[in-house]
Amino acid sequence: MERKYLTELFPWLRPLRLRQRKFFYYAGMRLDKRLYALHREAERLPVELFSSACPMYNPATGFAMVYQENKVFNLKLAAATLDGLHIRPGETFSFWRLVKDAQREQPYKAGLAEVNGRLVIEKGGGLCQLSNLLCWVLLHTPLTVAERHGHRKKDFPEPQSDAPMGVDAAVAEGWLDLRFYNDTADTFQIGVSFTKTHICAAVYTERDRGIRWQVDNRQLHYYRRQEEIWEETDVVRRACRTDTGELLEECLLYQNRCRIGYKLSEGTPVEERS
């Protein structure tokens, strides 16, 4: 049985707890002596390393589509603080260091969000689609994953994209951040844009090093334990020469594990565990 959080037992405490967490979270950022990426430029760096896009609207949530429209509004507010960001040598990219200012002029709308492993409706819901996409494109760089959290539960099937299962980055202001550290000699830049139906992200750099990074999952499997179904997979990154395809390096980035809250496709093998 999963441990119950205090705010689950006493929901009226959550707003107070959230204010407390945000205060100490950002105070810690000011005191931790890290250099956080803050500089943004509209002009893109010359070399595109990787780009991706995913649908913004997901009719499979089981909730009214108005929350999908609200999510798109929230995504555009947050993306405006990230588009064009430079991650210079020695700097750390932090999702919340920039996105915390996104609603100064316009407030977020109510969207779907995971809170304590449950799907709820709250202001700012849906931002994890942006963090998921940014995680996916930034994994295609030599940047170091400094902080990443998977969702505890997936309540509905993910929209179609080129990202494999396990590329997941939950964010919750004051609790969960997405961070990448640049310990290389190169500068990288994030680009975020939108079409009518998709959110798009890309990562750029200053020079072509003749290397491309490939990210995939390994040992994806599902198992049932105490009537609950879980998904588990390893996420692996490979560095390869662009001219010959020679493998230069391969490493395990992390293992992702989450509970599945929807019916799997017919024929999906599920292992029984005690």
NORLIN-V617438 format. One record per pair of residues at least 4 apart in sequence whose C-alpha atoms are under 8 Angstrom apart, sorted by the first residue. I is the first residue (numbers start at 1). J is the second residue. D is the distance in whole Angstrom. If there is no record, write none. Layout:
I&J&D  I&J&D
This chain:
4&8&6  4&9&7  5&9&7  5&116&7  6&10&6  7&11&5  7&12&7  7&13&6  7&14&5  7&17&8  8&116&7  10&14&8  13&17&6  14&18&6  15&19&6  16&20&6  17&21&6  18&22&6  18&174&7  19&23&6  20&24&6  21&25&6  21&174&5  21&175&7  22&26&6  22&173&7  22&174&4  23&27&6  23&174&8  24&28&6  24&174&8  25&29&7  25&174&5  25&175&8  26&30&6  26&174&8  27&31&6  28&32&6  29&33&8  29&34&8  34&91&7  34&92&7  35&90&7  35&91&5  35&92&6  36&91&5  36&92&5  36&93&6  36&94&7  36&97&8  37&85&7  37&86&7  37&87&5  37&88&7  37&91&6  37&92&6  37&93&5  37&94&7  38&85&7  38&86&7  38&87&8  38&98&7  39&85&6  39&86&6  39&87&8  40&82&8  40&83&7  40&84&5  40&85&4  40&86&6  41&84&5  41&85&7  41&86&7  42&83&8  42&84&5  43&84&7  44&84&7  44&189&7  44&191&8  44&204&7  45&188&8  45&189&7  45&204&6  45&205&5  45&206&6  46&204&7  46&205&7  46&206&6  46&207&7  47&204&5  47&205&5  47&206&6  47&207&6  47&208&6  48&202&7  48&203&6  48&204&4  48&205&6  49&140&7  49&141&7  49&202&8  49&203&6  49&204&5  49&205&7  49&212&7  50&137&6  50&140&7  50&202&6  50&203&6  50&204&7  51&137&6  51&200&7  51&201&6  51&202&4  51&203&6  52&133&8  52&137&7  52&162&7  52&200&6  52&201&6  52&202&6  53&133&8  53&161&7  53&162&8  53&198&6  53&199&6  53&200&4  53&201&6  54&133&8  54&159&7  54&160&7  54&161&5  54&162&8  54&198&5  54&199&6  54&200&7  55&159&6  55&160&7  55&161&8  55&197&6  55&198&4  55&199&6  56&68&8  56&72&7  56&197&6  56&198&5  56&199&6  57&68&6  57&69&8  57&197&7  58&68&7  58&158&8  58&159&6  59&65&7  60&156&6  60&157&7  61&155&8  61&156&6  61&157&8  63&67&7  64&68&8  65&69&7  66&70&6  67&71&6  67&110&7  67&111&5  67&112&7  68&72&6  68&111&7  69&73&6  70&74&6  70&109&5  70&110&6  70&111&6  71&75&6  71&109&7  71&110&8  71&111&5  71&112&8  71&124&7  71&125&6  71&126&5  71&127&7  72&76&6  72&126&8  73&77&6  73&108&8  73&109&7  74&78&6  74&108&6  74&109&7  74&124&6  74&125&7  74&126&7  74&127&7  75&79&6  75&126&7  75&127&6  75&129&8  75&130&7  76&80&6  77&81&7  77&102&6  77&103&7  77&108&8  78&82&7  78&99&5  78&102&5  78&103&8  78&127&8  79&83&6  79&99&8  79&130&8  79&192&6  79&193&8  80&102&7  81&98&6  81&99&6  81&101&8  81&102&6  82&98&7  82&99&7  82&190&7  82&191&8  82&192&7  83&190&6  83&191&5  83&192&5  83&193&8  84&189&6  84&190&5  84&191&5  84&192&8  85&189&5  85&190&5  85&191&7  86&187&7  86&188&6  86&189&4  86&190&7  87&91&6  87&92&7  87&93&6  87&182&7  87&187&6  87&188&5  87&189&6  88&182&7  88&186&7  88&187&4  88&188&7  89&182&5  89&183&6  89&184&6  89&185&5  89&186&6  89&187&6  90&181&7  90&182&5  90&183&6  90&184&8  91&181&6  91&182&6  91&183&8  92&179&7  92&180&6  92&181&4  92&182&6  93&178&8  93&179&5  93&180&5  93&181&6  94&98&7  94&177&7  94&178&6  94&179&5  94&180&7  95&99&6  95&131&7  95&177&6  95&178&5  95&179&7  96&100&5  96&173&7  96&177&6  96&178&8  98&102&8  100&173&8  102&106&8  103&107&5  103&108&6  108&123&6  108&124&5  109&122&8  109&123&5  109&124&6  109&125&8  110&121&6  110&122&5  110&123&4  110&124&6  110&125&6  111&121&5  111&122&6  111&123&6  111&124&6  111&125&4  111&126&6  112&119&7  112&120&6  112&121&5  112&122&6  112&125&5  112&126&6  113&119&6  113&120&5  113&121&6  113&122&7  113&124&8  113&125&5  113&126&6  114&118&5  114&119&5  114&120&6  114&151&8  115&119&6  115&120&7  117&151&8  117&152&5  117&153&6  118&153&7  119&155&7  121&125&7  126&130&8  127&131&7  127&171&8  128&132&6  128&169&7  128&170&6  128&171&6  129&133&6  130&134&6  130&199&8  131&135&6  131&169&6  131&170&7  131&171&7  131&178&7  132&136&6  132&167&7  132&168&5  132&169&5  132&170&7  133&137&6  133&201&7  134&138&6  134&201&7  135&139&6  135&167&7  135&168&7  135&169&7  135&178&8  136&140&7  136&163&7  136&167&6  136&168&8  137&141&8  137&201&7  137&202&6  137&203&6  138&143&7  138&180&8  138&203&7  139&143&7  139&145&8  139&213&8  139&215&7  139&237&8  140&212&7  140&213&5  140&214&6  140&215&7  140&237&8  141&212&8  141&213&6  142&182&8  142&184&8  142&213&8  143&180&6  143&181&6  143&182&5  143&183&7  143&184&7  144&180&5  144&181&5  144&182&6  144&183&7  145&179&6  145&180&5  145&181&6  145&253&8  146&178&8  146&179&5  146&180&5  146&181&6  147&177&7  147&178&5  147&179&5  147&180&7  148&169&6  148&170&7  148&176&8  148&177&7  148&178&5  148&179&7  149&168&7  149&169&5  149&170&5  149&171&7  149&176&7  149&177&8  149&178&7  150&168&5  150&169&5  150&170&5  150&256&6  150&257&7  150&258&7  151&168&7  151&169&7  151&170&5  151&258&6  152&257&8  152&258&5  152&259&6  153&258&5  153&259&4  153&260&6  153&261&7  154&258&7  154&259&6  154&260&5  154&261&6  154&262&8  155&260&6  155&261&4  155&262&6  156&261&7  156&262&6  157&262&7  163&167&6  164&216&6  164&217&6  165&217&7  165&220&8  165&233&8  166&217&7  166&232&8  166&233&6  166&234&7  166&235&6  166&255&8  166&256&5  166&257&8  167&235&7  167&256&8  168&256&8  169&178&7  170&176&7  170&177&8  170&178&8  171&175&8  171&176&5  171&177&5  171&178&7  172&176&5  172&177&7  173&177&7  186&205&7  186&206&7  187&205&6  187&206&6  188&203&7  188&204&6  188&205&5  188&206&7  189&203&6  189&204&5  189&205&6  190&201&7  190&202&6  190&203&5  190&204&7  191&201&5  191&202&5  191&203&6  191&204&8  192&199&7  192&200&6  192&201&4  192&202&7  193&199&6  193&200&5  193&201&6  194&198&6  194&199&5  194&200&6  195&199&7  195&200&8  210&241&6  210&242&5  210&243&7  211&239&6  211&240&6  211&241&5  211&242&5  212&239&6  212&240&5  212&241&6  212&242&6  213&237&7  213&238&6  213&239&5  213&240&6  214&237&6  214&238&5  214&239&6  214&240&8  215&235&7  215&236&6  215&237&5  215&238&6  216&235&6  216&236&6  216&237&7  217&233&6  217&234&5  217&235&4  217&236&6  218&233&6  218&234&5  218&235&6  218&236&7  219&232&8  219&233&5  219&234&6  220&231&7  220&232&6  220&233&4  220&234&7  221&231&6  221&232&6  221&233&7  221&269&8  221&270&7  222&229&7  222&230&6  222&231&5  222&232&6  222&269&7  222&270&5  222&271&6  223&229&6  223&230&5  223&231&7  223&270&5  223&271&4  223&272&6  223&273&7  224&228&5  224&229&4  224&230&6  224&270&6  224&271&6  224&272&5  224&273&6  225&229&6  225&230&8  225&272&7  225&273&5  225&274&6  226&274&7  228&259&7  228&260&8  229&259&6  229&260&6  229&261&8  229&270&8  230&257&7  230&258&6  230&259&4  230&260&6  231&256&8  231&257&6  231&258&5  231&259&6  231&260&7  232&255&7  232&256&6  232&257&4  232&258&7  233&255&6  233&256&5  233&257&7  234&252&7  234&253&8  234&254&6  234&255&4  234&256&6  235&252&6  235&253&6  235&254&6  235&255&6  235&256&7  236&250&7  236&251&6  236&252&5  236&253&5  236&254&7  237&250&6  237&251&6  237&252&7  237&253&7  238&247&7  238&248&7  238&249&6  238&250&4  238&251&7  239&247&6  239&248&5  239&249&5  239&250&6  240&245&5  240&246&5  240&247&4  240&248&5  240&249&7  241&245&5  241&246&5  241&247&7  241&248&7  242&246&8  264&268&7
